[in-house]
Amino acid sequence: MLNLLLVWLINALCLLGVAYVVPGVHVVNFTAALIAAAVLGLINTFIKPILSLLTLPITLLTLGLFSFVLNALMFGLAAYFLSGFNVDGFWAALIGALLFGVLSWVANAVLLREKN
């Protein structure tokens, strides 16, 4: 349970970092980042697998590049439902989703690595 809370906190901080770096991504405050990180997690858990299955032919046809578009759509969908988290357009969503994915992956790998 503590690990899940730490991942949520790290992802919220990464989302604030993305908003600082990408000009089209806006997060009002840390509370909005926490809510946006939770909504992004829920969207990626429940909606993205269904859409990935439905768009599998397009993804195969584009040799997997359509998955980047799907990530941008999920990022924009989260921004659409939240008031403190805004994305200005598709390209901002694409760059923001890519940077958020890489940044959160690296941060979670470095900060939450298992010590054997």
C-alpha positions in Angstrom: 0.0 0.0 0.0 2.8 2.4 0.8 4.5 1.5 -2.5 1.3 2.5 -4.4 1.2 5.8 -2.5 4.8 6.5 -3.3 4.2 5.7 -7.1 1.3 8.1 -7.0 3.3 10.9 -5.4 6.2 10.3 -7.8 3.9 10.4 -10.8 2.3 13.7 -9.6 5.8 15.2 -9.2 6.7 14.0 -12.7 3.5 15.6 -14.1 4.5 18.9 -12.5 7.9 18.5 -14.2 6.2 17.8 -17.6 4.1 20.9 -17.1 7.2 22.9 -16.4 9.0 21.7 -19.5 6.3 21.3 -22.2 4.7 24.7 -23.1 1.3 23.2 -23.9 0.8 21.3 -20.7 -0.6 23.2 -17.7 -1.0 22.1 -14.1 -2.5 24.6 -11.6 -1.0 23.3 -8.4 0.2 20.1 -6.6 -3.3 19.0 -5.7 -4.4 19.1 -9.3 -1.2 17.1 -10.2 -2.2 14.5 -7.6 -5.7 14.2 -9.0 -4.4 14.2 -12.6 -1.9 11.4 -11.7 -4.7 9.3 -10.2 -7.0 9.9 -13.2 -4.2 9.1 -15.6 -3.6 5.8 -13.7 -7.2 4.9 -13.8 -7.5 5.7 -17.5 -4.4 3.7 -18.4 -5.7 0.8 -16.3 -9.3 0.6 -17.5 -9.8 2.4 -20.8 -6.4 2.1 -22.6 -6.4 -1.7 -22.8 -9.8 -1.7 -24.5 -8.7 0.9 -26.9 -5.4 -0.9 -27.5 -7.3 -4.0 -28.5 -9.7 -2.1 -30.7 -6.9 -0.3 -32.5 -4.7 -3.3 -32.8 -5.0 -3.5 -36.7 -3.9 0.2 -37.0 -1.1 -0.4 -34.5 0.2 -3.4 -36.4 -0.1 -1.6 -39.7 2.0 1.3 -38.4 4.5 -1.1 -36.8 3.5 0.1 -33.3 3.7 3.9 -33.9 0.0 4.3 -33.3 0.6 3.4 -29.6 2.2 6.9 -29.3 -1.0 8.4 -30.6 -3.1 6.3 -28.2 -0.9 7.5 -25.3 -1.5 11.1 -26.4 -5.2 10.5 -26.6 -5.2 9.1 -23.0 -3.2 12.1 -21.8 -5.6 14.5 -23.5 -8.6 12.6 -22.2 -7.4 13.0 -18.6 -7.0 16.7 -19.3 -10.5 17.0 -20.7 -12.1 15.7 -17.6 -10.0 17.7 -15.1 -10.2 21.5 -14.5 -6.7 22.0 -13.0 -4.9 20.0 -15.7 -5.0 21.4 -19.3 -3.4 20.3 -22.6 -3.4 22.8 -25.5 -3.5 20.4 -28.4 -2.5 17.1 -29.9 1.2 17.8 -30.2 1.4 19.1 -26.6 -0.4 15.9 -25.5 2.0 13.7 -27.6 5.1 15.3 -26.2 3.7 15.5 -22.7 2.7 11.8 -22.7 6.1 10.7 -24.0 8.0 12.8 -21.5 5.6 11.8 -18.6 6.1 8.2 -19.5 9.9 8.3 -19.6 10.2 10.6 -16.6 7.9 8.5 -14.4 9.5 5.3 -15.5 13.0 6.6 -14.7 11.9 8.1 -11.4 10.1 5.0 -10.2 12.9 2.8 -11.3 15.5 4.9 -9.4 13.5 5.7 -6.3 11.6 2.5 -5.7 14.2 -0.2 -6.7 14.1 -3.3 -4.6 17.1 -3.9 -2.4 18.0 -7.6 -2.3 
